[in-house]
Amino acid sequence: MENQSQSSNSLGLGDTGARVKELHRMLQTMDFYVEGEIETFSEHTRGAITRFQEQRGLITSGQCDQITWDVLVENSYVLGDRLLYLRRPMLRGEDIAELQRSLGALGFNPGKVDGIFGPDTQNAVELFQRNSGLVVDAIFGPNCMVAIKRLGERVEQGSVAVVQEKERIITKVKSEAMPTIVIGHLGGFSPIADGFAKKLRELHMNIDVINHYDESEHADICNKNNIDLYIGIFPPVENENSISFYSAKGFTSPGGSHFTELFKQYFLTKTGEPIETLGNSEKILRETRMPAVVLRFSSTKELITHSQTIFEVLKDSVLSWFSEPFV
């Protein structure tokens, strides 16, 4: 008989059974090896889950909640295991990220390497098929797999998507049009977000605020409206100040990375305190198609107390980023 946590969608210390065995199998396919009984959630399991959560930018609880389970399932696929195509909800997984890295290295722009088979990846597959003399159906299957292997391993060259992100930002700067920025939060930070937005509008910037509990809703709104920069103000994951940008195997957002470095420099200058910069693939950073960053402060009290200083840092970072987006 299986013993499982109170929530049927969560696995934790002491749980046993087939789902725990499957959890261990998925962890081991990604080189997170667990010692001991394979059908028991042990301290070794909790350690492996914590390391996986840290790597993927998830909340590091050490428990396998539904979000962690879903990400594990997505990342257990190997390219060639299944047909890849555009559908709703969109397919996700490490096999798609591998496809995106390969297409980008070959000059077919799949957009951000986010492990999501979206319109950009569909277009890249179609273009690859057309250039390879294959049937153009936008479905990555066995014939595409053979063709991409035949062209050899060129993923170390880097993705064309990195170059194109830089070009989009530089084009915006040269147009001299004011940027369109979204400040997003998941609820509870309305006074802070609205205050930042009001002050940035006084500098004649185009600013919108999104207050919604679902990060995917933030990403969907931003993607549909061609936003130039997303700035999230989220609750802390750990007791520290940090600013995150998108980074995953084969792709680091140049725009997001540079913004976090600017913010770090200005924050240190104005406060005398460091702020940690993190590259990860948490949900909002993975699903947005524009450069995006997420700010986290150790407590809401600290965020409110230092809101004026944080605004000054944010203002200087935005102005520097859009006047000289890359150094």
Steps between C-alpha positions, in 0.01 A plus 500: 500500500632843406561770757471849353487860625165661580496668159465236228710721275794528741770257608710549811720333759378151591267454202522165322367331190504497122494880463810530716669234287410697186626818667838334559511377139443852365757652735761245394443566128615856577802385707342567840586164653324381816641237735290246687159340447357615166138492621559716810529880510813539716732781611706419188186554291434833669857610428470404132165680470647812663794504255261452207275782622800732540622418148158565347423819693217340700414559864751282689271314738658156465150363440375381164190715455293503180710775338824309568346176372384667179845650437660160564268335248571771242874460543508121485442496122794450260489647149346236276278346770184662360361713217543873564251751360295806592189427705302642792612472771848522353735204529784549747814308583876463489468333158351825366781702660751270327319552169506877551873497574570296186279715275647822639856379447413416138364852439128426531369730773268316743488792741605459861625154598215448746391141436160617372387414146344834407449693174869597470612138529231392253626757248859383552400136440314596181801694372733212589276253315484726195877541489559128554266386221254341742122508503407836655241414766655674805514165682839390632506124453735218394594651161589833660699316764708323234558828315606694808741222603645492149589868524712422805538641846529877473323608815821640650484784249219658701148592398405756238225600748762672720609717208142582405407602856788747495395629158139560615615707797754699299237571232266631771773727637582636155133575431507742797152380597434471872509141625192312609557341839281278715534482877340178617416351838297203624291697748579689817744748348254740333608816691866433413442405136255786440740745665790389282279519190381852582855630543624337180205648308615843620814430294271449197544123493220268392426298813233239573441304820380139516352375827417132457581184697585298186844563348384349169237774478776762537700335221198468271409870533859613444555272201180614328583869548867497393629633830866609503583411861325313781589577863347267757475578872449159662500361854839377626594136452770520765594765753713708264478778242536388140429589138463219246527473122437214257780251453487136395725257318569645156345844560551796730289810445753775420248773577394350831856423606622852428205661682571299815866607493398865470252463786766331714748784441251779574361316804849464650580866430182634661464259793850369563350151503537220244209337319534153353456456124361162396467335162225239500202367307211573735157513342455872427853532358453190286160594355558869417638568153662834588784567748362449849630530856354415840575700816473334840564659837547316827180646646206716398595739780845555348347555156261764637761668723751539216248554218631848412859376474391196300308726264812714444701186425227375268479834318876522447514138383218547247647823361849350467366178351307677224767759423779242483345153524824303462854568616 
